[in-house]
Amino acid sequence: MEMASWTGFFRTLGYIVLFYYLFKFLARIFAPILMRKAMSKVQQKMQEQTQQQQNNNTQQQTSKAEMPREKKKVGEYVDYVEVE
C-alpha cells in the first residue's frame, strides 16, 4: 500500500514539472506575439485620441475666430487688508 502512494506522488510530481516546462516553452513562443498585438492596440487608441484632440482644437480655433470678443471691464482689483 505504501509503494502505491509513492508511485502516485512521483507521477503527480512528474506531471507538475512537465506542465511547468511546457508552460515555459509555450510562453516563450506566444508571449512576444501577444505583446505585439497588445502594443498595436494601445498605439491605435493613442492615435485615435490624438486625432480627436486635434479635431477639437481646430473646431475651437475656428469657433473663436468667428465670435467677436467683448472687451468689457468688469471692475477694479481690490486688495483686502486684514483688520486686527
C-alpha positions, 0 to 999 in steps of 0.5 A: 500500500505504501509503494502505491502512494509513492508511485502516485506522488512521483507521477503527480510530481512528474506531471507538475514539472512537465506542465511547468516546462511546457508552460515555459516553452509555450510562453516563450513562443506566444508571449512576444506575439501577444505583446505585439498585438497588445502594443498595436492596440494601445498605439491605435487608441493613442492615435485615435485620441490624438486625432480627436484632440486635434479635431477639437482644437481646430473646431475651437480655433475656428469657433473663436475666430468667428465670435467677436470678443467683448472687451468689457471691464468688469471692475477694479482689483481690490486688495483686502487688508486684514483688520486686527 
